[in-house]
Amino acid sequence: HVRSRRQRQMCIRDRASAVPEDRGAAVQATARVVLGDRANLTLGGEQIVARIERVRGDELMSWLSQVRSNARLTPDESSLEADAAGLWKGSVTFRLPPEAR
């Protein structure tokens, strides 16, 4: 089944519009819902830095997955460590693409 050029263009345009206007707000909202007060986010120019404390591994994975889905971002850099109880702390940095700055 062959798509027309117009159908392909509409599909591409629909996918592009699914990317949130304000990725910083999407990252903040996701952190608030998944991590609550155990995350502190700083938005600055071209990056978002999330500092986390006492986060379970499953929560960390869920949050990162939701950031990837909701804000269309993946970590650019991270410095994380787990304590003896398996709780994670550290920072995760996301670099915003030029069109989102």
C-alpha positions in Angstrom: 0.0 0.0 0.0 1.5 3.2 -1.2 0.9 6.5 0.6 0.5 9.7 -1.3 3.0 12.5 -0.8 0.3 14.5 1.0 -0.5 11.7 3.4 3.2 11.4 4.3 3.6 15.1 4.8 0.5 15.1 7.1 1.9 12.2 9.1 5.3 14.0 9.6 3.5 17.2 10.6 1.3 15.3 13.1 4.4 13.7 14.7 6.2 17.1 14.9 3.2 18.7 16.6 3.3 15.9 19.2 6.5 17.3 20.6 5.7 19.6 23.5 6.1 23.3 23.1 7.7 23.7 26.6 9.9 20.7 27.3 11.1 22.2 30.5 7.5 22.3 31.8 7.0 18.7 30.7 10.1 17.5 32.6 9.1 19.4 35.7 5.5 18.1 35.6 6.8 14.5 35.2 9.3 14.9 38.1 6.6 16.3 40.3 4.2 13.4 39.6 6.8 10.6 39.7 9.4 11.8 42.2 7.6 14.5 44.2 9.8 16.5 46.6 12.8 14.1 46.0 13.7 16.0 42.8 14.8 19.6 42.4 15.0 20.9 38.8 16.9 23.9 37.5 16.2 25.2 34.0 19.0 27.3 32.5 19.3 28.3 28.9 20.1 25.1 27.0 19.8 22.6 29.7 17.7 21.2 32.6 19.5 19.8 35.6 17.6 17.5 37.9 19.0 16.7 41.3 17.5 13.7 43.0 17.7 12.1 46.5 16.3 8.9 48.0 14.8 7.6 44.7 14.1 3.9 44.2 15.4 2.4 41.0 12.0 1.6 39.6 10.9 5.3 40.2 14.1 6.5 38.5 13.5 4.3 35.4 9.8 5.3 35.3 10.7 9.0 35.4 13.4 8.7 32.7 11.0 6.8 30.5 8.3 9.4 31.0 10.6 12.3 30.3 11.6 10.5 27.0 8.0 10.0 26.1 6.5 13.3 27.3 9.3 15.8 26.7 11.1 13.9 24.0 14.4 14.2 25.8 17.1 11.8 26.9 19.8 12.4 29.5 22.9 14.1 28.1 24.9 13.5 31.3 24.4 11.9 34.7 26.1 11.4 38.0 24.2 8.9 40.1 25.0 6.6 42.9 22.9 4.1 45.0 23.3 3.7 48.7 23.2 0.5 50.6 19.4 0.5 50.7 19.2 0.8 46.9 18.1 4.4 46.9 19.6 6.7 44.2 20.9 10.2 44.5 22.8 12.6 42.2 22.0 14.6 39.1 20.8 14.1 35.6 21.3 16.8 32.9 19.1 17.1 29.8 20.3 19.3 26.9 17.5 21.1 25.1 17.5 21.0 21.3 17.9 24.5 19.6 14.2 24.8 18.7 13.2 24.3 22.4 15.5 27.0 23.9 
